[in-house]
Amino acid sequence: MFTRLALKAARKNPALLWWIWQMAGNKDLLRWLGAYWEFTFDALKNWFFGGWLSNWLKQSQPWLEKQYPALWLRLLSLQSGLSLLRKM
């Protein structure tokens, strides 16, 4: 909640960015940026792979598992992570 309000206020008054930086500190601001980018990356991954990956993996399992087992496991773990995100 604070994040959204702070960003809206900073957009209207850029001088608030300095105040937010001072109140939060470098360490907390960098931690927040890391969490923000991680969330954004996960959302993009879910948007891009969410609709078609599981069906494609089911169809490709016979040949993909035999020829490229490491890739198969990596894609399977990606699909598992995406399905966990959807259940939350």
ABEGO torsion letter per residue (X at the ends): XAAAAAAAAAAABAAAAAAAAAAAEAAAAAAAAAAAAAAAAAAAAAAAAAAAAAAAAAAAAAAAAAABAAAAAAAAAAAAAAAAAAAX
